[in-house]
Amino acid sequence: MKTYNYSDLSKSDIQKLVQRNVDPAEEIRAVVEDVIQNVRTDGDKALLEYAAKFDKVELKSLFIEKD
């Protein structure tokens, strides 16, 4: 992560930094919609697969036992 010192920035630098990141091809939206649909379809199985894929962990369950 890059750190900026506000007092060192010009007005145009600030404008560039605060601009919303636009996804013109809507690639991010498509990926998120696929993830949501997969979870709706496959439920917990999909969540366990995503934990393995993104977090690199093999979960046995999606909750912590009371004990």
N, C-alpha and C positions, 0 to 999 in steps of 0.2 A: 504494500500500500504506500502510495506516495503522500507525503505531508507537505502542505503549503502554509506559508505565513501570510495571513491576510494583508498585512501592511506592505508586503512586497509585491502584491499583485496589482496589475492595472485593471481598469474597469472592464476592458475587453477580456482579460484573463478570467475575471470573476464570472462574466457572462458565459464564457465557454464552460467553466466548471459547473455551473448550476443548470446548464441545459439538460433537459430530460434525454436519456438515452433512448433513441427511437429505433425500433426494429422494423425498417421499411419492408422487408420481405416477410415479416411476421413468422420468422423461423422459430423464435423463442416460444411464441404462442402455440405453434403447431406441436412443439415438443411437449409443452406443459399439458396441452389437451390430450395428447397420447398417453401421458403418464396418468392423468385423471381417469381417462376411459379404461386403462388397464387396471387401475385400482378398483374401479366400479365393477369391472367384469370379474377379476380374479381375487379381489379382497386382500386378506392378510397374506396370501401367497405372493402377490405382487409387491406388497410392502416389504416382505422379507427379501425378495429378489433385489429391490431397489436399495435396501440397506447394504446388501453384499456388493452391488455394483458401485454405488456412490460413496458409501462410508467404509467399504472394505472390511465389513464385519459379518460374521455368520451368527445371526440371532436364532435362538431356539423358540422365543416367543416375543410378542410385542408389548409385554407388560412385565412388571416386576412383582414377584410373589410377596405377600404380606410378611412372610418370615424373613 
